[in-house]
């Protein structure tokens, strides 16, 4: 039976595949590598997700010794197989994401022309600020492996495409009589 991992499960399984890790160490890696720039996984959910991976047989927990020792997780052979399959699927197929912008566009008709244009202009400013923020984060984290650079390239590429779309839409809507 095929396994479909959530994004958080795939992320943690991949990090555990690098080397055995405990939950706090996973949190540090996520933070240090800037992974929250492109995925959502909260510190409070790390152990919950690890528990799900363990129950599915994808990771195994090493029993800690001593009172303050942390449970360390390592990938199992089945986990490595699933990680490879899921990585290929993530790279090889498109999965739509749903932006709140689309909901705003559906309900555009309830706004005045000025309110709608002002909202898009505010989004344009927000997108520009996010592009600048991502570039700052990228500079602070140098040097990075090529595949991590690609993550930043992808994110800024999407934001640049959205900025272009907003500019085109604003130009069109300003020129159109209402």
N, CA and C of each residue as an Amber inpcrd file, in Angstrom:
protein
   534
   0.8420000  -1.1850000   0.0000000   0.0000000   0.0000000   0.0000000
   0.8880000   1.2490000   0.0000000   0.6820000   2.1790000  -0.9620000
   1.5160000   3.3750000  -1.0220000   1.3010000   4.2670000   0.1990000
   2.3860000   4.9090000   0.6140000   2.3430000   5.8150000   1.7490000
   2.3520000   7.2410000   1.2060000   1.4740000   8.0840000   1.7110000
   1.4710000   9.4910000   1.3520000   1.8060000  10.2860000   2.5990000
   3.0090000  10.8000000   2.6370000   3.4570000  11.5660000   3.7900000
   2.9960000  13.0120000   3.6930000   2.7070000  13.5940000   4.8360000
   2.4760000  15.0320000   4.8730000   3.8240000  15.7260000   4.6550000
   3.7790000  17.0230000   4.3890000   5.0190000  17.7730000   4.2060000
   5.9000000  17.6930000   5.4540000   5.2920000  17.8020000   6.6290000
   6.0600000  17.7460000   7.8850000   6.6920000  16.3660000   8.0600000
   5.9520000  15.3210000   7.7250000   6.4910000  13.9570000   7.8430000
   7.6560000  13.7520000   6.8810000   7.5020000  14.2250000   5.6460000
   8.5740000  14.0910000   4.6630000   9.8160000  14.8710000   5.0960000
   9.6140000  16.0580000   5.6090000  10.7410000  16.8690000   6.0780000
  11.5000000  16.1620000   7.1940000  10.7950000  15.7230000   8.2170000
  11.4610000  15.0910000   9.3600000  12.0840000  13.7460000   8.9830000
  11.4170000  12.9830000   8.1390000  11.9880000  11.7170000   7.6980000
  13.3020000  11.9750000   6.9510000  13.3190000  12.9880000   6.1140000
  14.5390000  13.3310000   5.3900000  15.6620000  13.7630000   6.3120000
  15.3370000  14.5400000   7.3360000  16.3680000  14.9920000   8.2740000
  16.9090000  13.8380000   9.1120000  16.0310000  12.9230000   9.4850000
  16.4780000  11.7540000  10.2480000  17.3180000  10.8400000   9.3570000
  17.0740000  10.8630000   8.0430000  17.8600000  10.0210000   7.1390000
  19.3160000  10.4730000   7.0720000  19.5770000  11.7410000   7.3620000
  20.9510000  12.2520000   7.3380000  21.7920000  11.6620000   8.4570000
  21.1550000  11.5170000   9.6170000  21.8060000  10.9430000  10.7890000
  20.7620000  10.8100000  11.8920000  20.9470000   9.9140000  12.8380000
  19.9870000   9.8040000  13.9410000  19.9130000  11.1340000  14.6970000
  18.6880000  11.5240000  15.0390000  18.4970000  12.8030000  15.7130000
  17.3590000  12.6970000  16.7160000  17.4030000  13.5690000  17.7240000
  16.2810000  13.6990000  18.6530000  15.4950000  14.9500000  18.2660000
  14.3170000  15.0920000  18.8260000  13.4150000  16.1670000  18.4400000
  13.9980000  17.5540000  18.5810000  14.6720000  17.8250000  19.6810000
  15.2500000  19.1540000  19.8780000  16.3170000  19.4300000  18.8290000
  17.1040000  18.4330000  18.5010000  18.1280000  18.5840000  17.4690000
  17.4860000  18.8580000  16.1050000  16.3720000  18.1960000  15.8150000
  15.6460000  18.4560000  14.5740000  15.1740000  19.9080000  14.5230000
  14.6750000  20.4090000  15.6340000  14.2580000  21.8150000  15.7070000
  15.4300000  22.7360000  15.3890000  16.5890000  22.4400000  15.9300000
  17.7740000  23.2710000  15.6710000  18.1660000  23.2450000  14.1970000
  18.1070000  22.0790000  13.5740000  18.4470000  21.9590000  12.1560000
  17.4510000  22.7510000  11.3120000  16.1740000  22.6260000  11.6120000
  15.1300000  23.3540000  10.8780000  15.3730000  24.8540000  10.9880000
  15.6780000  25.3080000  12.1800000  15.9280000  26.7330000  12.4040000
  17.2090000  27.1880000  11.7140000  18.2890000  26.4580000  11.8990000
  19.5880000  26.8350000  11.3370000  19.5560000  26.8810000   9.8200000
  18.8880000  25.9400000   9.2100000  18.8400000  25.8670000   7.7450000
  17.7770000  26.7680000   7.1260000  17.0010000  27.4530000   7.9560000
  15.9800000  28.3480000   7.4260000  14.8300000  27.6190000   6.7550000
  14.5480000  26.4140000   7.2150000  13.5240000  25.6020000   6.5580000
  12.1120000  26.1400000   6.7410000  11.9110000  26.9800000   7.7150000
  10.5720000  27.5430000   7.9030000  10.2550000  28.5970000   6.8410000
  11.2210000  28.9090000   6.0070000  10.9830000  29.8220000   4.8890000
  10.1340000  29.1490000   3.8170000  10.1130000  27.8310000   3.7870000
   9.4010000  27.1470000   2.7140000   8.5350000  25.9730000   3.1700000
   8.4620000  25.7310000   4.4420000   7.5570000  24.6790000   4.9290000
   7.0790000  25.0240000   6.3280000   5.9320000  24.4800000   6.6620000
   5.3750000  24.7380000   7.9810000   5.5190000  23.4940000   8.8470000
   6.3200000  23.6290000   9.8740000   6.4060000  22.5910000  10.8950000
   6.7530000  23.3120000  12.1960000   5.9000000  23.1820000  13.1570000
   6.1190000  23.8480000  14.4320000   6.9230000  22.9790000  15.3820000
   7.6340000  23.6200000  16.2760000   8.4250000  22.8920000  17.2670000
   7.5380000  21.9340000  18.0570000   6.3510000  22.4050000  18.4010000
   5.4660000  21.5790000  19.2300000   4.9720000  20.3330000  18.4960000
   5.0460000  20.3080000  17.1780000   4.5470000  19.1380000  16.4440000
   5.6400000  18.1370000  16.0820000   6.8940000  18.4650000  16.3390000
   7.9920000  17.5780000  15.9270000   7.8590000  16.1940000  16.5630000
   7.6680000  16.1220000  17.8650000   7.5720000  14.8110000  18.5160000
   6.2980000  14.0700000  18.1120000   5.2340000  14.8040000  17.8820000
   3.9990000  14.1740000  17.4010000   4.2350000  13.5100000  16.0460000
   4.8870000  14.2410000  15.1290000   5.1690000  13.7000000  13.7970000
   6.1350000  12.5260000  13.8850000   7.1610000  12.6440000  14.7280000
   8.0870000  11.5210000  14.9160000   7.3520000  10.2810000  15.4220000
   6.3940000  10.4770000  16.3160000   5.5940000   9.3630000  16.8120000
   4.8050000   8.6940000  15.7040000   4.2410000   9.4970000  14.7870000
   3.5100000   8.9370000  13.6520000   4.4510000   8.1520000  12.7360000
   5.6410000   8.6960000  12.4960000   6.6180000   8.0050000  11.6520000
   7.0740000   6.6910000  12.2960000   7.2230000   6.7250000  13.6200000
   7.6230000   5.5130000  14.3340000   6.5130000   4.4630000  14.2590000
   5.2970000   4.8740000  14.4740000   4.1650000   3.9470000  14.4240000
   4.0310000   3.3180000  13.0370000   4.3720000   4.0870000  11.9860000
   4.3020000   3.5790000  10.6140000   5.5160000   2.7290000  10.2440000
   6.4990000   2.6310000  11.1560000   7.6810000   1.8220000  10.9030000
   8.7230000   2.5030000  10.0190000   8.6310000   3.8230000   9.8790000
   9.5570000   4.5520000   9.0160000  10.7880000   5.0410000   9.7680000
  10.6470000   5.2130000  11.0770000  11.7800000   5.5310000  11.9450000
  11.7000000   4.6240000  13.1560000  12.8330000   4.4430000  13.8000000
  12.8840000   3.6680000  15.0390000  13.5450000   4.5480000  16.0890000
  13.0550000   4.4460000  17.2930000  13.5930000   5.2570000  18.3820000
  14.5900000   4.4500000  19.1840000  15.7220000   5.0730000  19.4230000
  16.7070000   4.4800000  20.3200000  16.3320000   4.8400000  21.7420000
  16.3940000   3.8810000  22.6130000  16.0260000   4.1300000  24.0080000
  17.1500000   4.8820000  24.7120000  16.8070000   5.9960000  25.3190000
  17.8450000   6.8030000  25.9820000  18.3630000   6.1450000  27.2580000
  19.6080000   6.4550000  27.5710000  20.2030000   6.0090000  28.8290000
  20.3490000   7.2360000  29.7060000  20.0490000   7.0960000  30.9300000
  20.1780000   8.2170000  31.8520000  18.9070000   9.0350000  31.9090000
  18.7940000   9.7840000  32.9740000  17.5700000  10.5310000  33.2490000
  17.3270000  11.6510000  32.2440000  18.3730000  12.3020000  31.7480000
  18.1870000  13.4550000  30.8770000  18.4270000  13.1400000  29.4080000
  18.6620000  11.8880000  29.0760000  18.9100000  11.5130000  27.6930000
  17.6230000  11.6360000  26.8800000  17.7700000  12.0620000  25.6400000
  16.6190000  12.2160000  24.7460000  16.5060000  11.0080000  23.8310000
  15.2720000  10.6740000  23.4840000  15.0110000   9.5840000  22.5470000
  15.5260000  10.0150000  21.1710000  16.3730000   9.1960000  20.5850000
  16.9510000   9.4970000  19.2780000  16.2860000   8.6250000  18.2210000
  15.9600000   9.2390000  17.0900000  15.2680000   8.5370000  16.0160000
  16.2180000   8.3170000  14.8470000  16.1130000   7.1290000  14.2400000
  16.8920000   6.8080000  13.0450000  15.9280000   6.2590000  12.0050000
  16.2810000   6.4180000  10.7500000  15.4290000   5.9360000   9.6660000
  15.5650000   4.4150000   9.5520000  14.4780000   3.7700000   9.2130000
  14.4860000   2.3250000   8.9780000  14.6600000   2.0760000   7.4780000
  14.9720000   0.8350000   7.0900000  15.0440000   0.5380000   5.6490000
  13.7290000   0.8680000   4.9210000  12.6120000   0.5710000   5.5480000
  11.3170000   0.9290000   4.9420000  11.1830000   2.4420000   4.8380000
  11.6260000   3.1420000   5.8730000  11.5850000   4.6010000   5.8530000
  12.4190000   5.1750000   4.7200000  13.5940000   4.6120000   4.4870000
  14.4590000   5.0930000   3.3920000  13.7850000   4.8670000   2.0420000
  13.1390000   3.7230000   1.8900000  12.4280000   3.4210000   0.6460000
  11.2850000   4.4190000   0.4250000  10.5120000   4.6560000   1.4700000
   9.3990000   5.6100000   1.3700000   9.9330000   7.0240000   1.1180000
  11.0230000   7.3870000   1.7720000  11.6210000   8.7050000   1.5580000
  12.0040000   8.8900000   0.0900000  12.6260000   7.8920000  -0.4950000
  13.0030000   7.9770000  -1.9140000  11.7630000   8.1180000  -2.8020000
  10.7580000   7.2850000  -2.5630000   9.5220000   7.3340000  -3.3550000
   8.8460000   8.6900000  -3.2400000   8.7310000   9.1940000  -2.0170000
   8.0400000  10.4580000  -1.7840000   8.8330000  11.6500000  -2.3260000
  10.1610000  11.5600000  -2.2900000  10.9900000  12.6320000  -2.8430000
  10.8250000  12.6910000  -4.3570000  10.8150000  11.5350000  -5.0070000
  10.5870000  11.4870000  -6.4500000   9.2080000  12.0500000  -6.7860000
   8.2050000  11.6780000  -6.0160000   6.8480000  12.1840000  -6.2570000
   6.7810000  13.7000000  -6.0520000   7.4450000  14.2020000  -5.0140000
   7.4170000  15.6450000  -4.7370000   8.1140000  16.4300000  -5.8450000
   9.2080000  15.8970000  -6.3530000   9.9370000  16.5760000  -7.4230000
   9.2490000  16.4260000  -8.7770000   8.5910000  15.3000000  -8.9920000
   8.1190000  14.9640000 -10.3210000   6.6880000  15.3080000 -10.6530000
   5.9030000  15.7350000  -9.6820000   4.5060000  16.0170000  -9.9960000
   4.0740000  17.3440000  -9.3880000   3.1510000  17.9700000 -10.0640000
   2.6100000  19.2480000  -9.6070000   1.4910000  18.9920000  -8.6070000
   1.5280000  19.7020000  -7.5100000   0.4600000  19.6530000  -6.5220000
   0.0150000  21.0890000  -6.2690000  -1.2320000  21.4110000  -6.5770000
  -1.6690000  22.8050000  -6.4320000  -1.6370000  23.2700000  -4.9840000
  -1.3100000  24.5280000  -4.8450000  -1.4170000  25.1910000  -3.5470000
  -2.4850000  26.2620000  -3.7010000  -3.1440000  26.5870000  -2.6380000
  -4.2670000  27.5010000  -2.7160000  -3.9610000  28.7570000  -1.9150000
  -3.9410000  29.8470000  -2.6170000  -3.6200000  31.1350000  -2.0260000
  -4.9030000  31.8540000  -1.6080000  -4.8120000  32.5970000  -0.5250000
  -5.9560000  33.4170000  -0.1110000  -6.2540000  34.4850000  -1.1570000
  -5.2940000  34.7940000  -2.0000000  -5.5210000  35.7510000  -3.0850000
  -6.6860000  35.2940000  -3.9510000  -6.7750000  33.9990000  -4.2020000
  -7.8530000  33.4830000  -5.0440000  -9.2170000  33.7350000  -4.4140000
  -9.3160000  33.5890000  -3.1100000 -10.5830000  33.9000000  -2.4240000
 -10.9070000  35.3790000  -2.5370000  -9.8860000  36.2140000  -2.4240000
 -10.0980000  37.6490000  -2.5900000 -10.5860000  37.9920000  -3.9850000
 -10.0250000  37.3120000  -4.9800000 -10.4380000  37.5690000  -6.3580000
 -11.8820000  37.1330000  -6.5940000 -12.2850000  36.0170000  -6.0120000
 -13.6600000  35.5360000  -6.1670000 -14.6540000  36.5560000  -5.6150000
 -14.2670000  37.2360000  -4.5470000 -15.1870000  38.1770000  -3.8930000
 -14.8930000  39.6350000  -4.2230000 -14.1110000  39.8560000  -5.2570000
 -13.7350000  41.2000000  -5.6840000 -14.9790000  42.0840000  -5.8550000
 -16.0650000  41.5170000  -6.3530000 -17.2830000  42.2690000  -6.6810000
 -17.9110000  42.9820000  -5.4880000 -17.5850000  42.5780000  -4.2630000
 -18.1860000  43.2340000  -3.0980000 -17.4500000  44.5140000  -2.7280000
 -16.3250000  44.7850000  -3.3810000 -15.5090000  45.9500000  -3.0550000
 -15.7450000  47.0790000  -4.0450000 -15.4980000  48.2780000  -3.5660000
 -15.4630000  49.4000000  -4.5000000 -14.1940000  49.2820000  -5.3280000
 -14.1720000  49.9760000  -6.4370000 -12.9860000  49.9620000  -7.3020000
 -11.7490000  50.3840000  -6.5110000 -11.8520000  51.4740000  -5.7630000
 -10.7050000  51.9710000  -5.0000000 -10.2500000  50.9720000  -3.9360000
 -11.2010000  50.3580000  -3.2590000 -10.8360000  49.3860000  -2.2170000
 -10.1060000  48.1870000  -2.8310000 -10.5980000  47.7110000  -3.9690000
  -9.9760000  46.5670000  -4.6280000  -8.5660000  46.9190000  -5.1040000
  -8.4150000  48.0610000  -5.7480000  -7.0940000  48.4750000  -6.2380000
  -6.1350000  48.7230000  -5.0720000  -6.6350000  49.3400000  -4.0090000
  -5.7910000  49.5840000  -2.8300000  -5.3310000  48.2680000  -2.2010000
  -6.2160000  47.2840000  -2.1780000  -5.8530000  45.9880000  -1.6080000
  -4.7670000  45.3230000  -2.4520000  -4.8880000  45.3960000  -3.7720000
  -3.8540000  44.8180000  -4.6310000  -2.5350000  45.5730000  -4.4970000
  -2.6060000  46.8850000  -4.3550000  -1.3780000  47.6650000  -4.1480000
  -0.7170000  47.2940000  -2.8180000  -1.5240000  47.0500000  -1.7930000
  -0.9790000  46.6120000  -0.5040000  -0.3210000  45.2400000  -0.6470000
  -0.9490000  44.3680000  -1.4110000  -0.3520000  43.0400000  -1.6380000
   0.9610000  43.1700000  -2.4080000   1.0020000  44.0640000  -3.3640000
   2.2240000  44.2980000  -4.1250000   3.3540000  44.7270000  -3.1920000
   3.0520000  45.6260000  -2.2690000   4.0610000  46.0470000  -1.2870000
   4.4880000  44.8860000  -0.4060000   3.5290000  44.0670000  -0.0100000
   3.8080000  42.9130000   0.8330000   4.7010000  41.9050000   0.1010000
   4.4200000  41.6740000  -1.1630000   5.2220000  40.7460000  -1.9650000
   6.6390000  41.2890000  -2.1220000   6.7600000  42.5730000  -2.4040000
   8.0930000  43.1820000  -2.5510000   8.8830000  43.0670000  -1.2520000
   8.2320000  43.2910000  -0.1220000   8.8990000  43.1800000   1.1780000
   9.3470000  41.7460000   1.4450000   8.5340000  40.7900000   1.0350000
   8.8900000  39.3760000   1.2320000  10.0820000  38.9860000   0.3640000
  10.1360000  39.4980000  -0.8520000  11.2870000  39.2290000  -1.7230000
  12.5570000  39.7720000  -1.0730000  12.4990000  40.9740000  -0.5590000
  13.6540000  41.5750000   0.1160000  14.0560000  40.7640000   1.3420000
  13.0690000  40.3330000   2.1290000  13.3540000  39.5470000   3.3270000
  14.0320000  38.2290000   2.9770000  13.5110000  37.5380000   1.9580000
  14.1130000  36.2680000   1.5390000  15.5530000  36.4680000   1.0640000
  15.7960000  37.5320000   0.3620000  17.1650000  37.8000000  -0.1100000
  18.1010000  38.0840000   1.0650000  17.6010000  38.7720000   2.0840000
  18.4140000  39.0010000   3.2980000  18.7360000  37.6790000   3.9790000
  17.7360000  36.8290000   4.1250000  17.9410000  35.5110000   4.7410000
  18.9480000  34.7200000   3.9260000  18.8190000  34.7560000   2.6230000
  19.7540000  34.0370000   1.7530000  21.1820000  34.5200000   1.9760000
  21.3830000  35.8180000   2.0180000  22.7330000  36.3610000   2.2330000
  23.2870000  35.9570000   3.5940000  22.4440000  35.9440000   4.6290000
  22.8850000  35.5990000   5.9840000  23.2820000  34.1330000   6.1040000
  22.7230000  33.2750000   5.2830000  22.9460000  31.8310000   5.4020000
  24.0420000  31.3200000   4.4630000  24.7430000  32.2090000   3.8040000
  25.7920000  31.7850000   2.8700000  26.9830000  31.2110000   3.6080000
  27.6790000  30.2550000   3.0560000  27.3580000  29.5380000   1.8270000
  26.3200000  28.4530000   2.0810000  25.5570000  28.1450000   1.0510000
  24.5370000  27.0980000   1.1320000  24.7580000  26.0990000  -0.0010000
  24.3720000  24.8550000   0.2220000  24.4500000  23.8750000  -0.8710000
  23.5500000  24.3090000  -2.0330000  23.8740000  23.8520000  -3.2230000
  23.1230000  24.2370000  -4.4200000  21.6300000  23.9370000  -4.2990000
  21.2810000  22.7810000  -3.7250000  19.8580000  22.4490000  -3.6390000
  19.1140000  23.3870000  -2.6970000  19.7930000  23.9480000  -1.7020000
  19.1550000  24.9170000  -0.8070000  19.0390000  26.2640000  -1.5160000
  20.0620000  26.6450000  -2.2730000  19.9820000  27.8600000  -3.1020000
  18.7690000  27.7670000  -4.0270000  18.5410000  26.5800000  -4.5740000
  17.4070000  26.3800000  -5.4770000  16.0740000  26.6130000  -4.7760000
  15.9940000  26.2740000  -3.4980000  14.7600000  26.5380000  -2.7410000
  14.4730000  28.0300000  -2.6930000  15.5050000  28.8140000  -2.4350000
  15.3330000  30.2640000  -2.4020000  15.0000000  30.7920000  -3.7970000
  15.6660000  30.2590000  -4.8320000  15.3710000  30.6780000  -6.2050000
  13.9120000  30.4110000  -6.5530000  13.4200000  29.2390000  -6.1690000
  12.0270000  28.8790000  -6.4620000  11.0670000  29.8390000  -5.7710000
  11.3010000  30.0950000  -4.4860000  10.4140000  30.9870000  -3.7280000
  10.4190000  32.3960000  -4.2900000  11.6010000  32.9320000  -4.5780000
  11.6500000  34.2970000  -5.1170000  11.0980000  34.3300000  -6.5410000
  11.2670000  33.2460000  -7.2950000  10.6790000  33.1810000  -8.6300000
   9.1580000  33.2450000  -8.5840000   8.5660000  32.5170000  -7.6470000
   7.1090000  32.5710000  -7.4860000   6.6580000  33.9750000  -7.0920000
   7.3900000  34.5820000  -6.1710000   7.0260000  35.9320000  -5.7330000
   7.1880000  36.9480000  -6.8600000   8.2300000  36.8070000  -7.6550000
   8.4120000  37.7100000  -8.7970000   7.3040000  37.5300000  -9.8280000
   6.8740000  36.2950000 -10.0430000   5.7560000  36.0510000 -10.9600000
   4.4780000  36.6940000 -10.4190000   4.2560000  36.5880000  -9.1170000
   3.0710000  37.2120000  -8.5350000   3.1490000  38.7290000  -8.6470000
   4.3300000  39.2900000  -8.3990000   4.5020000  40.7430000  -8.5220000
   4.1880000  41.1920000  -9.9530000   4.6690000  40.4530000 -10.9280000
   4.3910000  40.7790000 -12.3260000   2.8920000  40.7050000 -12.6130000
   2.2430000  39.6450000 -12.1120000   0.7980000  39.4970000 -12.3140000
   0.0380000  40.6570000 -11.6730000   0.4130000  41.0340000 -10.4640000
  -0.2800000  42.1400000  -9.7850000  -0.1060000  43.4290000 -10.5920000
   1.0960000  43.7210000 -11.0420000   1.3300000  44.9320000 -11.8300000
   0.4880000  44.9460000 -13.1030000   0.4460000  43.8100000 -13.8060000
  -0.3590000  43.7140000 -15.0230000  -1.8300000  43.9010000 -14.7080000
  -2.3060000  43.2780000 -13.6450000  -3.7120000  43.3750000 -13.2510000
  -4.0630000  44.7990000 -12.8340000  -3.1930000  45.4430000 -12.0720000
  -3.4410000  46.8320000 -11.6760000  -3.5170000  47.7420000 -12.9040000
  -2.5900000  47.5710000 -13.8350000  -2.6020000  48.3860000 -15.0560000
  -3.9100000  48.1790000 -15.8240000  -4.3080000  46.9310000 -15.9640000
  -5.5380000  46.6130000 -16.6850000  -6.7550000  47.2160000 -15.9790000
  -6.8270000  47.0210000 -14.6640000  -8.0080000  47.4920000 -13.9200000
  -8.0780000  49.0130000 -13.8700000  -6.9380000  49.6570000 -13.8250000
  -6.9380000  51.1330000 -13.8210000  -7.3900000  51.6850000 -15.1590000
  -7.0620000  50.9830000 -16.2440000  -7.4280000  51.4530000 -17.5720000
  -8.8700000  51.1220000 -17.9310000  -9.4590000  50.1700000 -17.2450000
 -10.8030000  49.7060000 -17.5600000 -11.8430000  50.6010000 -16.8670000
 -12.8430000  51.0400000 -17.5930000 -13.9120000  51.8030000 -16.9130000
 -14.7820000  50.8630000 -16.0710000 -15.2090000  51.3540000 -14.9380000
 -16.0630000  50.5370000 -14.0530000 -17.4700000  51.0050000 -14.1090000
